[in-house]
Amino acid sequence: MYHAIVFLPLVGFLIVGFFGRVIGARASEVVTTALLFLSAVLSWIAFVNVGFGTGATRVQVANWMTSGDLVVDWAFRIDTLTVVMLIVVNTVSALVHLYSIGYMAEDPHRPRFFAYLSLFTFAMLMLVTADNLVQMFFGWEGVGLASYLLIGFWYEKQSARAAAIKAFVVNRVGDFGFALGIFLVFVLFGTVAFDGIFPRAGELATAKFSFLGREWPALTLACLLLFMGAMGKSAQFLLHTWLPDAMEGPTPVSALIHAATMVTAGVFMVARLSPLFEFAPGAQTAVIVIGGITALFAATIGLVQNDIKRVIAYSTCSQLGYMFVGLGVGAYSVGIFHLFTHAFFKALLFLGAGSVIHAMHHEQDMRYYGALRREIP
């Protein structure tokens, strides 16, 4: 079942990506949407099984790579955190696929759009089911690639091309820190598998790491580097600039990026690596400070925006800041509950905004809105 949950979106991407022009736009929509709904139903079944039945489990797929001391298995880590994220990703993605059938009805490149949506979903599923840091990084970069393709979907528009490149480059800054953090964790623990890292985190709480001629708390440095990746993906202060510009993509893309997939990746990563952050108080303080600044800063900017999608984008930034504050103070269940509820209401906000934009002949400036009850039934 877990194989099906993760790989059904990939099957949809491969079918539509390679044969979309052959089978046509309508068949492409039906195939990808049906597979996503099937994956979403299986995710709810997995949620019930893990939450109220079998408990956590590990599903081995294959041995991915072995190089010296580095052994990386491709495996799914299925626990309560994973199944909550599976529900968020697959349910919202399935609904976005369904919404897109009507929203993109007049676009001539629908097969490409639905293929990218399915690729985006698969990359996020790879990230949330990862059993080690390398597998997580693989999904992390896949999400970055898919976001670049979707934000720049209307590549004829110069603004869409610029926004896609900006999102890609800003995220690479954060990903560089994430990669360095993975290297440092491997140096400290000798493994990248979570089962090998988490039980030994306490042993290395006082370990030092020599860097730039100074001794640094090794675990705190590793967690700060890992959090740098989360700052980029979750659009936190200093690395937030790409998120409002990501509105250049079609509205269903905005809903998927802002609600269920990309921006929640950073919050998920900090929650998943909480056994490390618990022994790195300096990193936890940084998470709280950055999250708090972002929550206030982004909400303040959102107050003076006129573009309906940019208002919701800054709202997303602000809400993610609150989630990080929750994680930073150790209230992991609170942060993940906020992530879960936010995913659904923010997706609904974006899809509702898309309906308004559609009815107003693609006008996004709220100053031109009024008497919408005459335009929208």
Secondary structure as UniProt FT lines:
FT   HELIX           2..23
FT   HELIX           25..52
FT   STRAND          57..67
FT   TURN            68..69
FT   STRAND          70..78
FT   HELIX           80..103
FT   TURN            104..106
FT   TURN            108..109
FT   HELIX           110..128
FT   HELIX           133..151
FT   TURN            155..156
FT   HELIX           158..189
FT   HELIX           194..197
FT   HELIX           198..200
FT   HELIX           202..204
FT   TURN            205..206
FT   STRAND          208..211
FT   TURN            212..213
FT   STRAND          214..217
FT   HELIX           218..233
FT   TURN            234..235
FT   TURN            237..238
FT   HELIX           242..245
FT   HELIX           246..248
FT   HELIX           251..255
FT   HELIX           256..260
FT   HELIX           262..272
FT   HELIX           274..277
FT   TURN            278..279
FT   HELIX           281..302
FT   TURN            303..304
FT   HELIX           308..328
FT   TURN            329..330
FT   HELIX           332..359
FT   TURN            360..362
FT   HELIX           366..368
FT   HELIX           372..375
//
